[in-house]
Amino acid sequence: MRTVFIVFICATVSCAADLRLGIIGTDTSHVTAFTKTLNDPTASDHVAGARVVVAYKGGSSDIESSRTRVDGYAQELQDKWGVKIVDSIAKICPEVDGILLESVDGRPHLAQMREAVACGKPVFVDKPLASTLDDARAIARVAKDAGVPWFSSSSLRFGEVQKLRGGNLEGAATWGPGPLEEHHQLDLSWYAIHPIEMLYTIMGTGCQEVTRMATADADVIVGRWSDGRIGTVRALRPYSSYGAVAFRKPEGKGNVTTQVVEESHVGYGELVREIERFMETKQPPVPNDETLEIFSFMDAAQRSKEAGGRPMTLR
């Protein structure tokens, strides 16, 4: 009896120690994938230490992929994972230790962030952080004024591209899907944010100038960094696999060396692990300044496209 009693108490304490997370926006497959990873201990990519317990549906009526999925994903969260569905963001606050802002549409993120920070809990903002550079900067100000830690990231940042970081880097090129969405002012933010974030994972911050060439089938965006390095993104339509190549300076005499990675299956386990760690430590795994520079990069690319491919400096 004594042994059984101790085991029961340990199990109870473990459950009680799990961080409680709330979701804003149930119109993306990320909400069910993240919830399975956190709430299902039998999942192959299970991340222990946190559970999704409550969600607010949200949704954007003028975006088909939001309008047609928001109710279905909310129902799955409720029926399969026991997630409580509430009718306002404010009702999430007392239920959680952290918030996942998941709305697939970047446009409402600023307004939703203003409500989310009132909870005083750390916030992960899924891609895209916003649909404009000004909104991205406003989100950062709102969080800073409220003293609320936040971060935003593509899952691709924590995949195979990690192998290309560091070393005697001369430049890099990445590629991936780049379908566009008419309602997003920064059109690259909708999906090309993934290969752009891969580029920044390799290159880091410091881009000064961007040039973009666009056709119906693809965009090629070239960035010039302050130290002379060049980074390139190829965004393909409608969809493609992801990949990256790093160019490294030779040691002494010799040719430039290259290292290539490809990502055919994009999982969420590593991103969810980083989110759980962030909710625990309040330390963003991706610096906020880097996320904002990524939006400055896309803003410059948008201006370059509108100017017929003329180089544009980052604002």
Sequence and secondary structure as in RCSB ss.txt:
>XXXX:A:sequence
MRTVFIVFICATVSCAADLRLGIIGTDTSHVTAFTKTLNDPTASDHVAGARVVVAYKGGSSDIESSRTRVDGYAQ
ELQDKWGVKIVDSIAKICPEVDGILLESVDGRPHLAQMREAVACGKPVFVDKPLASTLDDARAIARVAKDAGVPW
FSSSSLRFGEVQKLRGGNLEGAATWGPGPLEEHHQLDLSWYAIHPIEMLYTIMGTGCQEVTRMATADADVIVGRW
SDGRIGTVRALRPYSSYGAVAFRKPEGKGNVTTQVVEESHVGYGELVREIERFMETKQPPVPNDETLEIFSFMDA
AQRSKEAGGRPMTLR
>XXXX:A:secstr
 HHHHHHHHHHHHHHHHSEEEEEE   SHHHHHHHHHHH TTSTT   SEEEEEEE    TT HHHHTTHHHHHH
HHHHHH  EEESSSTTTGGG SEEEE  S STTHHHHHHHHGGGTS EEE S S SSHHHHHHHHHHHHHHT  E
EE  GGGGSGGGGG SSSEEEEEEEEE    TT SSGGGTTTHHHHHHHHHHH S EEEEEEEE SSEEEEEEEE
TTS EEEEEEESS   EEEEEEE  SSSS  EEEEEEESS  SHHHHHHHHHHHHH   SS HHHHHHHHHHHHH
HHHHHHTTS  EE  
